[in-house]
Structures are given as C-alpha cells and as structure tokens.
Amino acid sequence: MNERELPIIVGAAQYTNRSDDPDDALGPLEMMAKVARGAEEDAQCKDLLGRLDSVGVANILSWSYGDAPGLLAEAVGAQPSDKCYTTIGATASQWLINRTAERIARGESRLALVAGAEAMRSVVKLGTGGRQGWRGGARGWRRGRRWTPPEAMAGDARMGSTEIEMRHGANAPLRIYALFENAIRAHKGRPIGEHQRRLAALCARLAQVARDNPFAWFRDGKTAEEIGTVTPENRMICFPYPKYMNAIMEVDQAAAVIMTSVGTAQELGIPKEKWVYIWGCADANDIWYLSERLNYYSSPAMALVGRRALKMAGVGIEEIDWFDLYSCFPSAVEVARDMLGIAEDDPRPITLAGGLPYFGGPGNNYSLHAVCAMVERLRREPQRKALVTGLGWYFTKHTQGIYSGMAPEREWKRVDSAQDQAELDATPHPPFVEVAQGAGTVETYTVVFDREGEPKFGVVFGRLEDGSRFIASTGTDPELLQWMTEEEMVGRRLKVRHDAETGRNIAAIE
C-alpha cells in the first residue's frame, strides 16, 4: 500500500459536564457537535467538518434521535454520503474507527468523523428534579420522532440475554460480570479474601489514572483500601463487587475523532505532529448468549481478536507500551489480560483514560475517550504503541485497535476472517437445559444486594450430573445468602428443582 493511503487520526476532542446547573446541560447531539468542532480545532485545519464524507455515531442510550448521524452532520455543516449508527454495545466507537480506517484505506472515504455522547446524568436529574418541560425539550434538546430501528443500525442487533436468563436475574451487567468474577477466582484457586484484595489493587490502578485526567468524572484517586472496604457509601452491589468496583453510567460525556488518509492530510496541510496511525484492528463475537459459553473465566473471541490485531500490526504483545483495557468491571480487565497474555504484575499502564468506574461509563462510548487519551499521549511520544479494547454486552462483542505516532512498517490490510468467526460460533460448549431437576454442582454464582446493602437473592449457573448446564435462583434466606459471600460456592454440590409456577429453577446449595 502507498503510504499516502494509510488511515490516520488527525483530530480528537472530549467534553465532560459536571455542572449541577440544569441550564448548563447539553443533549448528546449538542455535545457531539461541540466535540466535533473541538476535533476540527485540534487538527489545526479549517473547514474539515464541512468536507466530511462519512459520519459515524456510537449508539446513544440516554436520548432518542431517529437519525443521529444525519442530525450531527447537519449540526456541523456536513453533507456526508456515508452515515453509520451502531447497535448497542461498548464495542461501538472502536468498531467505528476500525470500519472507517478500512474505508479510508480502500479509497472509499477521504474525511470522516466518529463521535459519541451520553447525557445520562442530566436525563436522570431532569426526570426527577422538578423541572417540568426540561425532558420535553424546553432546553432545546433535539429529539427524533422515534428510536432508530434495528434494521437501520450497523452490527448485530440481538439483545444480550435470553428470556430464561432474564427470568432468573441474569439480566444486567452488574450481575453478569460478577458471575464471571467468581468463576475467575475459583479457576485461579484463590481464597475470597485474597482475591478481593487483588481486585481492589487493580481498581486503584485505574483510579490513580482518572485522578490525573481532567475529563474524568471521579478524580479523587481512591485507594485500594477505600475501594475494597464495604461501607454504607461503598455498599455491596453484587458479590464480589462493592459500588466502587462498578461502572458509573450517570455521566455527561462526549468524544470525537476526525480521520483521514496521509495523502489527504498532506493536501489539507494538517501538521504531521497531529497524525496518529492505526496499525492493527480486529473485531469478533463470542458465542452470543451467556448460557451457551464455553466457561465463565475466558473469552475465545477476545483472544482471537488480539491475535488478529497484533498480526496485522506486525508486533507482539510485548511491544505494546500502553493499554486501555475495557474496564466496566474488574473481570473485564482480568479476562483481557489473560487472553492477551499480559501478566498480572506487568507494570505497563492498563488504562490511559481511567476506567469506567472512575473516568465514567458513557454508555457505549467509553473507548472513544480512551482513544482520545491515547492520541494525546502518542503525539508526545510518537515512537510508542498503544492497544485499546472494547467490549459489548457480556463478553459477547469484542474489538481492538493498535495505534502509534509512527507509520506502520507493513502493508495495511485487515486480517478479519469470516471463517474465524464461523469457527468461534461452532466452538463446542456445554448443552443448556431450561428445565433442571436433580443433583449437580455450582459452576459460578453471585448474590444480589438491595440499596440498603442487604442480600436479596442469588443467581447460579450449574452443571447437572450428565454435564448439561442450567441457570437457577436461590432462596431469599439472608443467612444463606451471606454464607454464599463468605465461602467458596464454585464446585459445591447442589440440588435443583423446577418451579412450574414461576418458570424458574430453584437451587439448594449443600
């Protein structure tokens, strides 16, 4: 490939609104327009936005528009021929960068904008703060006539859980990533107390980065002791995660990058010190539903995506200087480290932005903030290389990008393979039964707590004696549930029965 065809990022901008004054609140569209203009200014080249031929927007959870890319293009004075709006999943922004880079390399796009924003904090405050009319648009937030239909979105639009999973309470990230965490601990053979200390230390590494990031939501730099100690302020959410280990979605944050080719950047006079190159990228999905996974402590698709991206970049994992590993919960970071071959005591940064519990979790768009932080760092140290990961649903969708301030040393060519995805989809896994009866063992579990910090119920994945997998609920006995947080349950014997009235399997752990 001619060097002039290489895809690069030339502009990046972020915005965080922490104001408590409702008159300061901007809707996601307004925030995206703001950061788009900021990215144009960052590139030090006038009228980039007016020349855009592609606009990509990460799925927005906090507000509906109908045609978010079209409205954003209109807001910044662009008339793009390509508009892309993603399905739900926090792979969205990195996936858009990968897609856009490939289109640029193929000559299908000259100048592109990738953006995303969430105003969850303002929406929540507006809905409960007594400002009648705010939610209806008195502040001028633009609203489309309807949600974007699935057929108008890019990507797999399936929801993240099956009906039976939701029926048993495995229906939210804060519960499902806790299920993975308990499986990880048991797989590594660690006592509960030791593992909790490791989780707190891991999270403290993220919090220290967020402390120094002016765009982060929480900049208090919580210590491992603060993160790991359960208190009324840091109540247990789902065992083993207290509040300070959970992603925080009630934020108002936006980010955008402008992408082009080396040749176009030269023609437009964009300074070379602004260029950041995409060396490698890849995307893939694990077996879609939780109940069908190989296990709850690994991710074959994440490992494959890592191999693909590194192969495309022509580097080994040991040559990466910085990481931003998607960090909605500690288990996401732990599995990423294991799948990429990063040792737990590896001193390299595992985040550049600060992680979702501390930087903030702006819906599907956190990874774009990580990319913006990475762009800033690579401009200062262009010889370095950085790897950013994204994760959608429940270890379901995976994406990665490898970046450097230096031009790649090999031809730019995606190595994604439909055959690879087909093999992932065909990975042998335990058969799942909806109606479970008899003896078995616990495969993984979590205990769900209420807002007062009291245990409510447990969720269990288990195996029957024939090896088939089931999901079950536990009773609500607080003593039983508390015991489940103090003793290792994975591998314990249990008996399960099916309650036809509720449609749930009920587990009695021995």
Sequence and secondary structure as in RCSB ss.txt:
>XXXX:A:sequence
MNERELPIIVGAAQYTNRSDDPDDALGPLEMMAKVARGAEEDAQCKDLLGRLDSVGVANILSWSYGDAPGLLAEA
VGAQPSDKCYTTIGATASQWLINRTAERIARGESRLALVAGAEAMRSVVKLGTGGRQGWRGGARGWRRGRRWTPP
EAMAGDARMGSTEIEMRHGANAPLRIYALFENAIRAHKGRPIGEHQRRLAALCARLAQVARDNPFAWFRDGKTAE
EIGTVTPENRMICFPYPKYMNAIMEVDQAAAVIMTSVGTAQELGIPKEKWVYIWGCADANDIWYLSERLNYYSSP
AMALVGRRALKMAGVGIEEIDWFDLYSCFPSAVEVARDMLGIAEDDPRPITLAGGLPYFGGPGNNYSLHAVCAMV
ERLRREPQRKALVTGLGWYFTKHTQGIYSGMAPEREWKRVDSAQDQAELDATPHPPFVEVAQGAGTVETYTVVFD
REGEPKFGVVFGRLEDGSRFIASTGTDPELLQWMTEEEMVGRRLKVRHDAETGRNIAAIE
>XXXX:A:secstr
  GGG EEEEEEEEEE     GGG   HHHHHHHHHHHHHHHTT TTSGGG SEEEE   SS   S HHHHHHHH
TT   SEEEEB SSTTHHHHHHHHHHHHHHTTS SEEEEEEEEEHHHHHHHHHSS TTIIIIIT     SS   G
GGSBS    SS HHHHHTT  SHHHHHHHHHHHHHHHHT  HHHHHHHHHHHHHHHHHHHHT TT S  S   HH
HHHS  STT EEETTEEGGGS     EEEEEEEEEEHHHHHHHT  GGG EEEEEEEEEE  SSGGG S SS  H
HHHHHHHHHHHHHT  GGG  EEE   SSHHHHHHHHHHHT  TT  S S SS  TTTT   TT HHHHHHHHHH
HHHHHSTT EEEEEEEETTTTEEEEEEEESS  SS       HHHHHHHHT     B SS  EEEEEEEEEEEE 
TTS EEEEEEEEEETTS EEEEE    HHHHHHHHHS  TT EEEEEEETTTTEEEEEE 
